Amino acid sequence: MTTAPPSAGSPDAPAVASASFGAFVARAYARGELVVQPRMGFGDPGLMREGLERTRAAEAVTVGTLTLDSYTRVNDLPAARRAVAEGVPLNGYPLCTHSPAVSRDLLDGVHGPRFPVQVRHGSPKPEHIVAALLSVGLDATEGGPVSYCLPYGRTRLDEAVASWRTACAMLAAAGGTTTDGTTTDGRTTGGRTAGGWTAGGGAVGRRRADARSADGEPAAHGDTTRLPHLESFGGCMLGQLCPPSMLVAISVLEGVFFARHGLRSISLSYAQQTSPAQDLEAMAALRALSDELLPDIDRHLVVYAYMGVYPTTRSGALSLLEAAARLAVESGAARLIVKTAAEAHRIPTIADNVEALETAARAARSAVRRPPDASALDTEVYAEARALVHTVLGLHEDIGEALLLAFRQGLLDIPFCLHPDNAGLARSFIDSDGRLRWSDTGRLPLPVTAVAAARKLTSADLLTALTRVQRTYDPGGIR
């Protein structure tokens, strides 16, 4: 395999707009610092602003998050409007319901080049969300046509692919504007984006005349050029029990989808699983495949703290988070999405999130980034992921059509996923060494040797597998 240009964050990475989400992460990576980020969303604008301010003030290198509510996720905006009107608490920020002016006031003086904010949402059909975030001056979000479709509902995969094509085009079109609503050659967009997309009638990213950047300095025109950023959620299919090679493959394929639809700044994800050694192999595979297939765009890798059944004890939860931070640093990831000590019990508070951010940052400072090692690719994770990715890319020149064909033919198949467009033939299990392996590959384009010897999984076995990480980190260890 030929050596591709380095990933974003290295001195030779492609130049990116200085105000962009990707540029902020790249600068931190170049300094040897891990960016930590919460999952945080509140329906009340005042509380949401407080959450952003306290995230920014945490003793860590942070970026902000606006996690949206469930009504907005599924585009049930009448229900979101009723909830806001009646003062009903929501499980996230209703970006499409509050006026652009309200959201711009929330962000004013907080969001900026030194504290970018990302919108996280979970929608398989996100055009309304992308339009809304662009209208308030934001341009970083996440998801993908597969990762925000199969795990979350019954939206048809072909509908999700079509919607994400449009969403990518909307974000890419915004790349020609600045956060004061003008194009990069100084023309005004006339109350819409340079690409024609609008939400709520507001000019894209309109700021107050006296707006200042996040560190209190005046926001210079040269620091406000947009380079929209899109993160694949592909490294977290169902949260747990999906072999790492499939997580890597989905993340890379969604990254290719984003790039072919005009995005020039992306990130690829991987969720911490059951074996630290296998997780390092997966991150090496993710980096190698992104170097091979996405050499000419700004990109970085992001680790998600464990997304499955979480430890119930405070000590266990924080220890698992610290392990995620070490994984991120050692594997060369640039960003970590944290979980809190409250994860197993309730929706985290702002204080819970700040504690998690600072805990992760301390753990990250004690870890050391591993140098690239070619032997790290001599693994079953890399071999399987590469076979999956290249098989799919060979199905059709249009990446969206290739994804649809792959799922239709069972060449991509997520274990235990009940979505009607998933073949449901592949199965996985946790081996005695803690590694996730295939017990049945279905029609996946993998060799017979990919199937490990495993007895038929019973419901009791499944419950035991689902709680393995929780039992590992809670007092008493594996039981």
Secondary structure as UniProt FT lines:
FT   TURN            8..9
FT   TURN            11..12
FT   TURN            18..19
FT   HELIX           21..30
FT   TURN            31..32
FT   STRAND          35..37
FT   HELIX           45..57
FT   STRAND          61..62
FT   STRAND          64..68
FT   HELIX           70..73
FT   TURN            74..75
FT   HELIX           77..86
FT   TURN            95..97
FT   HELIX           100..107
FT   TURN            108..110
FT   TURN            113..114
FT   STRAND          117..120
FT   HELIX           127..135
FT   TURN            136..137
FT   STRAND          140..143
FT   TURN            145..152
FT   HELIX           157..174
FT   TURN            175..176
FT   STRAND          177..178
FT   TURN            179..180
FT   STRAND          182..183
FT   TURN            184..185
FT   TURN            194..195
FT   TURN            200..201
FT   TURN            204..205
FT   TURN            209..210
FT   TURN            214..215
FT   HELIX           221..223
FT   STRAND          229..232
FT   TURN            234..235
FT   HELIX           244..260
FT   TURN            261..262
FT   STRAND          265..271
FT   HELIX           276..293
FT   TURN            295..296
FT   STRAND          298..304
FT   HELIX           314..331
FT   STRAND          335..337
FT   TURN            341..345
FT   HELIX           350..365
FT   HELIX           374..377
FT   HELIX           380..393
FT   TURN            394..395
FT   HELIX           399..409
FT   TURN            415..416
FT   TURN            420..421
FT   STRAND          427..430
FT   TURN            432..433
FT   STRAND          436..440
FT   TURN            442..443
FT   HELIX           448..450
FT   HELIX           459..466
FT   HELIX           468..473
FT   TURN            475..476
//
